[in-house]
Each structure stands twice: as structure tokens, then as C-alpha cells.
Amino acid sequence: MPRISQFHGVDIYMYYSDHLPPHFHAFHGGAEALIEWSPPQVYTGSLPRSVLKKVLEWAALHPTDLDDDWQRARSGLPLQPIPPLP
């Protein structure tokens, strides 16, 4: 599973051929959440509140990039890095 971004101690990954709905995996410490980006929301799992706020903010800034990487992953193509949250 390729890492597509990293910021503020959060690692963002997307699996190849992952299940619907479109989502990414956000890891922070020992916590993991699956996040949908249209609209940005938790699909399953949990993160600390302050971390989740940053992850959802990042997702809201990059819906097109996330859509593109989701399609690339579903097609088995290399994923593109997405800029981190400043």
C-alpha cells in the first residue's frame, strides 16, 4: 500500500484494489481511520480529535487528487504523491 502523503505525524495510504466506497487510510501512532473524501468523513476507525480535524481539512483540499489516485489504484497504476497539509 503506497503512502501518498505525510504531515503532522499522520501517514496517508491508499490500497490497490481496495473496496468501495472510495477512501484512504490515515495512521497516527497506533490509531487508524478510513476516510472518505466526498464529503470528507470517517468511514470506519478513529483518530484523536485534533488529528482527525487536520486529516479532514487535508482531504477537503485535495478531492481531485484523491479521485485521481483512487482511479490509478483501481487500475494498478503508480499513485501520485499529494502535497501535505502545511
N, C-alpha and C positions, 0 to 999 in steps of 0.2 A: 504494500500500500504506500504510494508516494506521498511525501509531505509536500503540500502545496503552499504553506505559509507558516510563519512562526513569529510570535510577538508577545511581549509581556509575560513570558513563561508559558505561553499556550502554543501547542503544536496542532496544526490543522492538516488532516489527512483525508484522502478520498480513495476508496477501494475501487479496483477494477471490477466490472460486472456486479456491482452492489445492487441490492434490492431497492424497489421503489418505496416511498417517494424519493425524489432527488434530495440528497443530504450529504453532509460531510461529518467527519468525526473530529471533535475537539478534545484534546487531552490537556490536563493541568494537574501536576502532581499525580496522585493515584486516581483522579476523577476523570470520567469520560462522559460526553454527551453527544448524541447525534442531533445535528442541527439542520433544519430545512431553511432555505433562504427566500422562499417566495410564498408567504412573507417570512421574515426571519423569526423562527420559533424553535423550541426544543421539541424534538420528535420523541426521544427517549433518553434516559440518563440524567445526570445532573452535574453542575459545576458550582463553585462558590458564586454567590450573587454578584460580586464585583467583577469577577472573571467573565461570567455569563453576559453581563452588560457589555463588556468590551467585544466579546465574540459576536454578539448580535449586531452591534454597531458596525463591526468589520463586514459582516455578511450583507448588511444593508448598503454598504458602499460598493460591493462587488458582485451584484447579481448576474451581470452579463458574463463576467469572468468565471463565476461558478457554473453557470449554464454551459459555457464552452468546455470547461474541464469535465463536467458530468458527461457530455456527449463524447468527448475524447475517451474517457474511461470506458464508456459503454462500447466504444469501437475498438478498444485495445490500443489506442494511440498514447504516446507520451503526454503527460499532463504538464501544463504550463504553471510556473510559479505565479502566485498572486501577491502583490505588494502587502507588506504588513501594516497593521494599524500603527500610526506614528506614536 
